Amino acid sequence: MFNGKEVRILLKGQAKESFLELKKRGDKEANSILNSLNRIIDILKDNPQYGNPIAKNLIPEELKKQGAMNLYRVELSNFWRMLFTLEGNQVEIFLFILNISDHPHYDKLLGYK
């Protein structure tokens, strides 16, 4: 609950694919990333604005097409990153996890060098 609203967390697009791939791998690195992801999800249920906001002009077109009007970044273990967006109404908050990726893919997505 956040400000009296239920927070629903959903995996979408690339994030869902990455999550399933990490679960399938089952190695030490994948387990470490999944553990940090679960820890972050618990934090986000209490504070959906946790993480670093990304400036609107830096939101990639690929994520805008998925409906991202705002974007937040959270660091995971092993230099992985998670990107999510928030939507809400008077009753609940929807937190869509859009991207879970390693650092090079994250840099490429956001146009960093």
C-alpha positions in Angstrom: 0.0 0.0 0.0 1.2 3.5 -0.9 -0.9 6.5 0.3 -3.8 4.1 0.8 -3.6 2.7 -2.7 -2.8 -0.9 -3.6 0.3 -1.2 -5.8 0.1 -3.8 -8.6 3.4 -4.8 -10.2 3.3 -6.3 -13.7 6.1 -7.5 -16.0 5.7 -6.3 -19.6 7.4 -7.0 -22.9 11.2 -7.4 -22.6 11.1 -7.5 -18.8 8.9 -10.6 -18.9 11.2 -12.3 -21.4 14.3 -11.5 -19.3 12.7 -12.7 -16.1 11.7 -16.0 -17.7 15.2 -16.4 -19.3 16.8 -15.8 -15.9 14.6 -18.3 -14.2 15.4 -20.9 -16.9 19.2 -20.3 -16.6 19.3 -21.1 -12.8 23.0 -20.3 -12.5 24.5 -18.3 -9.6 24.5 -15.0 -11.5 20.8 -15.5 -12.6 19.8 -16.4 -9.0 21.6 -13.3 -7.7 19.8 -11.0 -10.1 16.4 -12.7 -9.4 17.0 -12.3 -5.6 17.7 -8.6 -6.0 14.7 -8.2 -8.3 12.5 -9.8 -5.6 13.9 -7.5 -3.0 13.3 -4.4 -5.2 9.7 -5.5 -5.9 9.1 -5.7 -2.1 10.4 -2.2 -1.7 8.3 -0.9 -4.7 5.1 -2.3 -3.1 5.7 0.2 -0.2 7.2 3.0 -2.3 6.5 2.8 -6.0 8.6 5.9 -6.6 11.8 4.2 -5.4 14.6 4.5 -7.8 16.0 7.2 -10.0 13.7 9.1 -12.3 14.8 9.4 -15.9 14.2 12.7 -17.7 11.2 12.6 -20.1 13.4 13.7 -23.0 15.6 10.6 -22.4 12.8 8.0 -22.5 13.5 5.8 -25.5 10.9 5.7 -28.2 10.7 1.9 -27.8 9.4 2.4 -24.2 7.1 5.3 -25.2 5.4 3.0 -27.6 4.7 0.7 -24.6 3.0 3.6 -22.8 5.9 4.9 -20.7 5.1 8.6 -19.9 7.5 8.4 -16.9 10.4 6.2 -16.3 12.4 5.1 -13.3 15.7 3.1 -13.0 16.7 0.7 -10.3 20.1 -1.0 -10.0 20.1 -4.7 -9.6 23.0 -7.0 -8.7 25.7 -7.8 -11.2 25.4 -4.4 -12.8 21.9 -5.2 -14.2 19.2 -2.5 -14.4 15.5 -2.5 -14.2 13.3 0.2 -15.8 9.7 0.8 -14.8 6.8 3.2 -15.4 3.9 4.1 -13.2 0.2 4.6 -14.0 -2.6 5.0 -11.5 -6.1 6.0 -10.6 -7.9 6.9 -7.4 -8.0 3.3 -6.2 -4.7 1.7 -7.2 -1.2 2.2 -8.8 0.0 0.1 -11.6 3.8 -0.3 -11.8 4.9 -1.8 -15.2 8.4 -3.3 -15.3 9.4 -2.7 -18.9 13.0 -3.7 -19.0 15.4 -5.9 -17.1 18.8 -6.0 -18.7 22.6 -6.0 -18.3 24.5 -2.8 -18.2 25.6 -2.8 -21.9 22.0 -3.3 -23.2 20.8 -0.6 -20.7 23.4 1.8 -22.0 22.5 1.1 -25.7 18.7 1.5 -25.0 19.2 4.9 -23.4 21.8 6.0 -25.8 24.6 6.3 -23.3 28.2 5.8 -24.4 
